[in-house]
Amino acid sequence: MEHAPAVATQPDTLPATLAERLSTRTATMTIVGVGYVGLPLAMALSAAGFRVHGLDASPRRVTELAGGFSPITDVPSAELQAQLASGRFTPTNDATVLAESDVAIICVPTPLTPHKHPDTSYIESAAATIAAHLRPGMLVILESTTYPGTTTELIRPILEKHSKLKAGVDFHLVFSPERVDPGNTQYSVANTPKVLGGLTPQCTAVAAQLYACISGPEFVIPVSSPTEAEFVKLLENTFRSVNIALVNELAQLAHRMDVNIWEVIDAAATKPYGFMPFYPGPGVGGHCIPVDPYYLLWKAREYHFHTKFIELAAETNANMPAYVLNQVFRVLNRIGKGIKGARILALGVTFKPNINDNRNSPAMSVLELLADKGADLRYHDPHVPSLTLGESHSDFTSMLPAIVSLESSPLTAEELGAADLVLLLVNHGSFDIPFIVEHSTLLYDTRNATRGIDPRPEHVHVL
């Protein structure tokens, strides 16, 4: 009881100081991790008038950014250069910038281990780095996608142990899930609603004030705690995983029944209520959908709860590259060729259209399966000039026994015509589909990109 006055009065004093700095745009921010999540956020905060440090452990990333080159499609280099010129944004690998920061936001990766367990090493390292410079009144926000309970059970103890400060009393602690959708030109950091949950109501209020500076208070969605906010992100991506898995399974059934699944989906989508269209493909990619459901799966086991439905969906999506391989075998077999030695030109290797991100791309998995079967592989992707197959990383363990390096081939009539099979894996907007169809002798379209060509030529096959 003797500590009650300190607990009661300190939160009333500290948030007011930070609130004033936020309202006058004099607060200093440090974004820990300036990649696909951190860089767009840093640009938005800098454009809102804040001084922003982009702290990254990669010297190459810091050098690129300092030189005005953005490696991320969603942040044009011109936008980066404008914020550098303003003097408000500074990329650095010097963690001492945290000592002068009012706000620290963690935007580092949260991958999976080879056993599909959460790899929290990046966020733990980021938290320890912040803790070494943490001071009273600071706001610490975790944006990296993770399992429910991470902020309070993992990050809070690290911050408190190293700093000797108490979360919710001496500093503010919040979880706010990133909602970055690479390549989405309609929704950005500025106009996507921001969910956030603080350790205390005052933590939530201060974070809400910060994010309102980017997009306005109407885009801020507070929830009751960090754990609810963490669960929100996993629900969003698990919802997508399950529905994509459903339509992927139905696509396989429709093929056996000689039913056009794409026509079925389009017709069902005309219903004005109770239905949302999802589309089949060679699998799911990126950092979210192939990863996030496993975070929920892993945490559920702690409560002796087995999420069979979620696990089945993840398994269904993970098996789609193998299904595409079987379909390639079937299509080639029609012209009397096997996969071994067949010249295959793959179109697109990113995990979604019109971006340069091939993290966990199902197209990469398809290429590795084809390479393992002895195919003579070529690929074309205007966003990825070169790639390497056979490299294992935390989210995907390669089954390819040897490293294969490839350079993007030109998309010419000669290259298309020389291929035994053209395999369309990503429907980039820059692809001239009629040109591709005209000059291919055999085409397997996993994205229904050829839907506008009617009648569809006999040499074109669709997933």
Secondary structure by P-SEA (a helix, b strand, c coil): ccaaaaaacccccaaaaaaaaaaaccbbbbbccccccaaaaaaaaaaaccccccccccaaaaaaaaacccccccccaaaaaaaaaaccccccccccccccccbbbbbccccccccccccaaaaaaaaaaaaaccccbbbbbbccccccccccccaaaaaaaaacccccccbbbbbbbbbcccccccccccccccccccccaaaaaaaaaaaaaccccccccccccaaaaaaaaaaaaaaaaaaaaaaaaaaaaaaaacccaaaaaaaaacccccbbbbbbcccccccccccaaaaaaaaaaaacccaaaaaaaaaaaaaaaaaaaaaaaaaaaaacccccccbbbbcccccccccccccccaaaaaaaaaaaaccbbbbbbccccccccccccccccccccbbbbbccccccaaaaaaccbbbbcccccccaaaaaaaaccbbbbcccccccccccccccccc
